[in-house]
Every structure is written in structure tokens, then in C-alpha cells.
Amino acid sequence: MIKDKILNILERMPKIELHLHLEGAIPLEALWELIIKYNGTGEVTSIEELKKKFQYSDFPHFIETWIWKNGFIREYEDFTFIASEVARDLEKQNIRYAEMFYSPPDFKRQNLDSRKLTESIVKGFTNVKGNTKINLVIDLVRDFGAQNAMRTLLEINEVKEMGVLGITIGGSEHSFPPDLFKDVFEKARELGFKTSAHAGEAAGSESIWGAVKVLKVDRIGHGTRAFEDKKLIDYLKEKQIPLEMCPLSNVRTAVVKSIEEHPVKDYYRKGLIVFLNTDDPKMFNNSLREEYVMFVDKMCFGLDDVKVLMNNAINSAWCNENDKKALRNELNLYCIQNNLEGTI
């Protein structure tokens, strides 16, 4: 059993998260307000039932639930509302920097414009005064196809100065391989965006190969199933391509059987660039602290290893060097004040 002292250290530690979906991070009380607003209480009649709704048999079941939940986010003011609530939640967790994904293509059916949607989210962030800095990464959502992804990319390019640093593609990875989006990613780089792709989560190592070879991504979202190909492991290590790992997410969607069996521990020992993230914390009932608690308690690592992962996250972030320096300084000061040997 992990000691209370370590729990407290991880709770108060300034943290960095680079794989976090806005729509999956809505506090349940806030989501419940939206469900009431749109008369959705016929299917779930309480927050307790809502919690039970967020249990999944497999990854496609999770996607189905994701679509259901998004049905209660219908107006620009809803995005301002949830952005403020998520920002407050990150502040409480001592998350100092986040690169947050958001998915405009999911809301085309509500006739929401990608640019206005972005403005509404940023407005919500600015409503919260605190120490958490949030930049945005647009999820082009592979399920809607490459043509729609390109259209959304060009729309977001018009408002990228609002803090949109990069792109990713989430969604049904098993049905929409990376190769379909080659032109989109080339255009994104041309426009100055950083790139990531969800790969090796609902599909195997071939999906990761496609992300690194065809899409030429800067980071991999998940990368869980890289172990299926030793040559891929060697390639990821040689090229030092960061993996945005989400262990508890992978357990909740049955991609991995248990936290003890999650490959992040082997990737770390082999020298791959890995760090921990929550993915969709309110849909998976996890937190960034809990991810690191599991890393220490269930995978038998120490606080020095936690610092390495935090450093990996800072180095892999897409913010400017001044922001990275500030994050390192804050983390180093915290480690010194808590008698954690060494600095980052």
C-alpha cells in the first residue's frame, strides 16, 4: 500500500498533462446540469446513474457513450460553461499546464462553427483566474473522413492565434487508418501546427507505423500496442518520439486487462519517451494524481521516476521555451522544498 506521505506529495506536485479531451473532462455535476437543460433525464435519472453509464465493455462501447454524452453540448454557451468548469478542476488538481484536445467535427450536426466554438472555449478558460495555463489541440476526428478534417483544419487556422498549437485524430482508429489523412497532416505542418495521432489504442502496431511513417507525427497518442513489433519499439526509441500514455484509460476501455499489465512500465525501462495522462478523466473516473499513484504503487517505481516522466512531458510539450523553463523551475522548487533528491 502506498504511503500517505507519497499520496500527499503527488497531490500537491505541479503537474503537466498533454493528452486530455475537453469533452471527456467535464465534471459530472456540470454535465448533469446540461443533461437537465436538454431534458435528458429519461435515460439517466441521477448523477449516480450517470457514473454507471460511464462503464464500458470495450472501445467501441466507449465511442458510443462519447457520442451520447456529446448530445448534451449543443450551444456555444455550453462550451464556455464546460471550459470554465474543466479549468477550475485542473486548478484544483495542481495541473500547471495542459494541452487540451477538443473536437469541432463532433458538433457540426448542431451547426456549430469551428471558429466560434474555439472562441467560446477560450472565453471559458479566461473566466477562471489561476495558475493553470491551457493551450488547445484540435481533434479532427477520423470518423468524419479526410475531406471534413481538411475543411476543419482550414477553419481553425483562422483562429489558431487563440492558442491552438496542434492537431490530432481520435475516434474509431480501427476503422479509419492513418494513411487516409496524409494530405491533412502535410497541410497542418505547412500551416505551422504540431501533430499527434491516436494510434496503437483500438488498433495494433501497424497503426503506429502509419502515424510515424505516413503522417510523420511529432507525438503519438497512446501507442499502447507498440510492443507488438520489436522493430517499432526500437524505432520509437531511436527517433525519441514521445508517447502520450493513458494507462487507466486503456484499462477502462479493455485495451489492457489490468494496470499491472500495462506496457508503459516496459517502455519506460527501455528508454522510450513516455509520460502519463488521463485522456477522459470524468468518463474514466481517474485523475492525473491517480495515474502517478498507479505508476508508483502498482508498477513499483519511485518518486525519482515520477520526476523523469514529468520532465518527459515538459520536453514534449508544444508551448514555448520560456513556458517550459517556468514549468521546470516550479517543479524543481517543489522537489527541493519536499526534500526530493535531484532536480529536473
Number of C-alpha atoms within 10 A of each C-alpha: 5 12 8 9 9 14 16 11 16 21 20 14 20 22 23 26 24 27 26 22 22 22 24 20 27 23 17 16 12 14 24 20 14 20 22 15 12 13 11 16 13 9 11 16 13 13 14 10 11 20 15 11 15 17 16 18 10 15 20 16 13 20 15 11 16 17 11 10 20 14 16 19 20 17 15 16 15 19 22 21 22 24 25 21 22 22 26 18 15 23 19 13 19 19 23 20 25 23 25 22 26 23 23 22 23 17 17 12 9 12 10 16 16 23 16 14 22 25 16 20 23 21 17 21 24 15 15 16 12 14 12 21 19 22 19 24 28 29 26 29 25 24 17 14 13 21 13 15 22 18 14 22 25 16 14 22 16 11 15 21 9 14 15 22 21 24 26 23 25 22 20 19 23 16 11 20 17 26 14 16 21 17 14 22 29 16 14 19 15 10 14 12 21 19 24 28 30 29 30 25 28 23 20 19 21 17 25 29 21 19 29 22 13 17 22 18 23 18 23 26 26 28 30 29 22 24 17 13 14 11 11 17 18 15 15 23 16 11 11 15 18 25 28 28 27 26 27 28 24 24 18 23 21 17 20 19 12 14 20 17 14 22 17 26 16 13 19 15 8 12 14 22 25 27 27 27 29 29 30 22 21 19 27 22 17 18 20 24 23 18 21 26 22 18 23 18 17 15 17 13 15 14 18 15 15 18 20 17 19 24 22 20 25 23 16 20 21 20 18 8 12 9 15 19 13 11 20 19 14 15 21 19 15 17 21 12 9 11 9 15 11 10 16 15
